[in-house]
Amino acid sequence: MSLKNDLIIRAARGENTERTPVWVMRQAGRILKGYRQIRAQVSGFVELVKTPELAAEVTVQPVDLLGVDAAIIFSDILVIPEAMGLPYVMEEKKGPRFPQTVNRNDDLNKLSIAGEHELEYVMEAIRVAKQKLDGRVPLIGFTGAPWTLFCYMTEGKGSKTFSVPRKLLYSDPEFSHKLLDMITESTIRYLKGQIRAGADLVQIFDSWAGILPKPIYEAFSLKYIEKICQSISEVPVIVFAKDAYASRASLGKLSCDVIGLDWNMDIIESRKLIGPDKVLQGNLDPAVLYGSNKEIEKHTHRMLQEFGGIKHIANLGHGVYPDTDPDKVRFFIETVKNFSN
C-alpha cells in the first residue's frame, strides 16, 4: 500500500522534505477522551494491549484527532519479558510489577527466547491498524531496549535507582550478559515480526539509559542496541536513549537512522557530538504544553530554528504527560507544520 504522507519515512532516511514531520511519544493514551472510553471497556491496560481491534483503534486516534504525521502501535515494552516467560501486571497509579524476577543463572531456566508466535496479538494489532490507516500515514513499531527490559525483569517494578539491576552488572556480569543476550534475540525476532506485519519504521526506547556510567552503559546497553540495529535493514530505525548525555557520540556510531534527543540535550551540542549523518528527533520539553499557545509557539519555533530544518523529525523530548490538554498537543503539531525556516 502506497503512503499518502511519507514525510517521516523520507526524513528518517535523511532525505530533504517539504516541511519537518512531527509525531508525539505517548500520543495514543490518556490525553485522548476516546482512549479513556476504550480503556473503560476492558479490565485494564494489559487486556487493552492484548485486544488487537481495540489496540488498533487507539493507535489510529491521534492521526484523526491530533494530525500527527505517523501512528505508533499501541502496546507496551514489557510484552517481551512476558513472552519470554515472565508475566507482568499493570497496577493503577503504580505502574508495572513482575510477581517473579530473574536474578541468577538458575532463573534463566524459567525463560525462553520469545518468537513472533508468542506476540501474535501485537502483529495482529499492527495489521488491523494498517487497514484502518489506509495509507494515510506510516505506522511506527517499537520495543524497549534490552537494558531497560533487564531493569524491570530483575528489579520487578519501577524504581528511582534500579539498584538491583545495577548491582548485577558488577556482581554477576556473566549472568547479566546472558540475560541481555536472551532479551536481544527476542527483541530482534519481535521487531522483524512487526515489520512483516506492516510497521514502516521502528523505535527502540532505552528509558533507563541515564542511570549508568558511560563505560558500563556502552558495555551493557549500547552493545545490544547495536546488535539489534545491525539486524534491522528493512525499515528505518530510531533509537531514543533518555538521559544518555555522556554517550551521545557513541549513539552517533550506531547502525541506526535516527537518534532521539530528550529535552535536556542541547540541540547544537548534540549535533556536534552525534555527527552530521544521523537524523535527530525531538526534543521539546513536554511541560511546555502546559503553557499558553504563545509560549508553545515561542519554544517550538526556537527548537525548530536550532535544528535548522535539516535531518529532523519533530517530537517531544519524552512522552506527553497524561494530564496535558489535547488542544495544546494539537497546537504544537500545527505550529511545527506551519513553520518555515
Summary of the structure (lengths in Angstrom):
residues: 341
radius of gyration: 19.0
end to end distance: 32.1
largest distance: 57.7
contacts: 1200
relative contact order: 0.14
helix: 51%
strand: 12%
